[in-house]
Amino acid sequence: KKTTMVMNRELRVEHVLRAKECLERFLRFASAVRFLPRGFEKDARAAAGLMEEEDDDDDGGTTREAMMTPEAKRTMKVKRFKKQSELRRKLEEMEKSGVVDGSARVKSRTAEEEEEEEGEEEADEEKVREYWFAMIEKAVLDSIEMIEGSKEEVALLTGVSEDEVRRI
């Protein structure tokens, strides 16, 4: 019989892998509709498993991430963290500005204000669009981070190397 601890570990691995699959699906969609942040396209495609398909012919299936040195991985992680922080600040500023509320809609106005501010409506809609693009970019970067974390967690829970987890 399996012990409760082993069963819980197996269940946790199953849930982490399922979450990782959902994040990869999101990244594949974001890549398909070209919503990947500039400078992070390769990271997102690699995290979604798209680079492996393209690179299989070149090096026998070795992933881009597996070939990177620890210093290069750290540099990319720092770059991603800085971009996430920048996007977080940008989103907070937009919410504080009053044009975009927490649900990313143009703030509602009275009928009189509507007539006076019809010219500003386009600018407000542009700010909402900018807000959503920043939100999507942040979600892409967060997804890359979470996929990397899930690979590490599965490796710890199962006792296999991260390279083996990448193949799962």
C-alpha positions as CSV (number, residue, x, y, z in Angstrom):
1,K,0.0,0.0,0.0
2,K,1.1,3.5,-0.7
3,T,1.5,5.8,2.2
4,T,-0.5,9.0,2.4
5,M,2.7,11.1,1.9
6,V,3.5,9.3,-1.3
7,M,-0.1,9.6,-2.6
8,N,-0.1,13.3,-1.7
9,R,3.2,13.8,-3.5
10,E,1.9,12.0,-6.6
11,L,-1.3,14.1,-6.5
12,R,0.8,17.3,-6.2
13,V,2.9,16.3,-9.2
14,E,-0.2,15.6,-11.2
15,H,-1.7,19.1,-10.3
16,V,1.6,20.9,-11.0
17,L,1.9,19.2,-14.4
18,R,-1.7,20.0,-15.3
19,A,-1.1,23.7,-14.3
20,K,2.1,23.7,-16.4
21,E,0.1,22.4,-19.4
22,C,-2.4,25.2,-19.0
23,L,0.4,27.8,-18.8
24,E,2.0,26.3,-21.9
25,R,-1.3,26.4,-23.8
26,F,-1.6,30.1,-22.8
27,L,1.9,30.9,-24.1
28,R,1.2,29.0,-27.4
29,F,-1.9,31.1,-27.9
30,A,-0.1,34.4,-27.0
31,S,2.6,33.4,-29.5
32,A,0.1,32.6,-32.2
33,V,-1.6,36.0,-31.8
34,R,1.8,37.7,-31.4
35,F,1.2,39.1,-27.9
36,L,4.7,38.2,-26.7
37,P,6.7,41.0,-25.1
38,R,9.6,42.3,-27.2
39,G,12.9,40.6,-26.2
40,F,11.1,37.7,-24.6
41,E,9.8,35.9,-27.7
42,K,12.3,33.0,-27.5
43,D,11.9,32.6,-23.8
44,A,8.1,32.3,-24.1
45,R,8.3,30.0,-27.1
46,A,10.8,27.8,-25.3
47,A,8.7,27.7,-22.1
48,A,5.6,26.7,-24.2
49,G,7.6,23.9,-25.8
50,L,7.5,25.5,-29.3
51,M,11.3,25.9,-29.6
52,E,11.9,22.2,-28.9
53,E,9.8,21.3,-32.0
54,E,11.7,23.7,-34.2
55,D,15.1,22.7,-32.7
56,D,14.7,18.9,-32.8
57,D,16.4,18.6,-36.1
58,D,19.5,20.7,-35.1
59,D,20.6,19.1,-31.9
60,G,18.7,15.9,-31.2
61,G,16.0,17.5,-29.0
62,T,18.2,19.4,-26.5
63,T,16.2,22.3,-25.3
64,R,17.5,25.9,-25.5
65,E,17.2,26.2,-21.7
66,A,19.2,23.1,-21.0
67,M,22.0,24.4,-23.2
68,M,22.2,27.8,-21.3
69,T,24.9,28.3,-18.7
70,P,23.7,29.1,-15.2
71,E,24.9,32.7,-15.7
72,A,22.9,33.1,-18.8
73,K,19.8,31.7,-17.1
74,R,20.3,34.1,-14.2
75,T,20.7,37.1,-16.6
76,M,17.4,36.2,-18.4
77,K,15.7,35.8,-15.1
78,V,16.9,39.2,-13.9
79,K,15.9,40.7,-17.3
80,R,12.4,39.2,-17.0
81,F,12.1,40.4,-13.3
82,K,12.9,43.9,-14.3
83,K,10.3,43.9,-17.1
84,Q,7.7,42.4,-14.8
85,S,8.4,45.2,-12.2
86,E,8.2,47.8,-15.0
87,L,4.9,46.5,-16.2
88,R,3.5,46.2,-12.6
89,R,4.4,49.9,-12.0
90,K,2.9,50.9,-15.3
91,L,-0.4,49.1,-14.6
92,E,-0.6,50.6,-11.1
93,E,0.0,54.1,-12.5
94,M,-2.7,53.6,-15.1
95,E,-5.2,52.5,-12.4
96,K,-4.2,55.4,-10.2
97,S,-4.6,57.9,-13.0
98,G,-8.3,57.5,-13.0
99,V,-8.8,56.8,-16.7
100,V,-8.7,53.0,-16.2
101,D,-10.4,51.4,-13.2
102,G,-9.4,48.1,-11.7
103,S,-11.5,46.2,-14.2
104,A,-9.8,47.9,-17.1
105,R,-12.8,49.8,-18.4
106,V,-13.1,53.5,-19.2
107,K,-14.5,55.2,-16.1
108,S,-18.2,55.9,-16.6
109,R,-19.3,59.6,-17.0
110,T,-22.6,61.4,-16.9
111,A,-24.4,62.4,-20.1
112,E,-23.2,66.0,-19.9
113,E,-19.7,64.9,-19.4
114,E,-20.0,62.6,-22.3
115,E,-21.0,65.4,-24.7
116,E,-18.1,67.6,-23.5
117,E,-15.5,64.8,-23.6
118,E,-16.3,63.0,-26.9
119,G,-12.9,63.9,-28.2
120,E,-11.2,62.4,-25.2
121,E,-13.1,59.1,-25.6
122,E,-10.7,57.9,-28.2
123,A,-7.7,58.7,-26.0
124,D,-9.4,56.9,-23.1
125,E,-10.0,53.8,-25.3
126,E,-6.4,53.9,-26.3
127,K,-5.3,54.0,-22.7
128,V,-7.5,50.9,-22.0
129,R,-6.0,49.1,-25.0
130,E,-2.5,50.0,-23.7
131,Y,-3.5,48.8,-20.3
132,W,-4.7,45.4,-21.6
133,F,-1.5,45.0,-23.7
134,A,0.6,45.6,-20.6
135,M,-1.6,43.2,-18.6
136,I,-1.1,40.5,-21.3
137,E,2.7,41.1,-21.4
138,K,2.9,40.7,-17.6
139,A,0.8,37.5,-17.8
140,V,3.2,36.1,-20.4
141,L,6.2,36.8,-18.2
142,D,4.5,35.5,-15.1
143,S,3.6,32.3,-17.0
144,I,7.3,31.8,-18.1
145,E,8.3,32.2,-14.4
146,M,5.6,29.8,-13.2
147,I,6.5,27.1,-15.8
148,E,10.1,27.3,-14.7
149,G,9.0,27.0,-11.1
150,S,6.8,24.0,-11.9
151,K,9.7,22.2,-13.5
152,E,11.8,22.7,-10.5
153,E,9.0,21.6,-8.2
154,V,8.3,18.4,-10.1
155,A,12.0,17.6,-10.1
156,L,12.1,18.0,-6.4
157,L,8.9,15.9,-5.8
158,T,9.9,13.1,-8.1
159,G,13.6,13.0,-7.6
160,V,14.4,13.3,-11.3
161,S,16.6,15.9,-13.0
162,E,15.0,19.1,-14.5
163,D,16.1,17.9,-17.9
164,E,14.0,14.8,-17.5
165,V,11.1,16.9,-16.3
166,R,11.3,19.0,-19.5
167,R,10.6,15.9,-21.5
168,I,7.4,15.1,-19.5
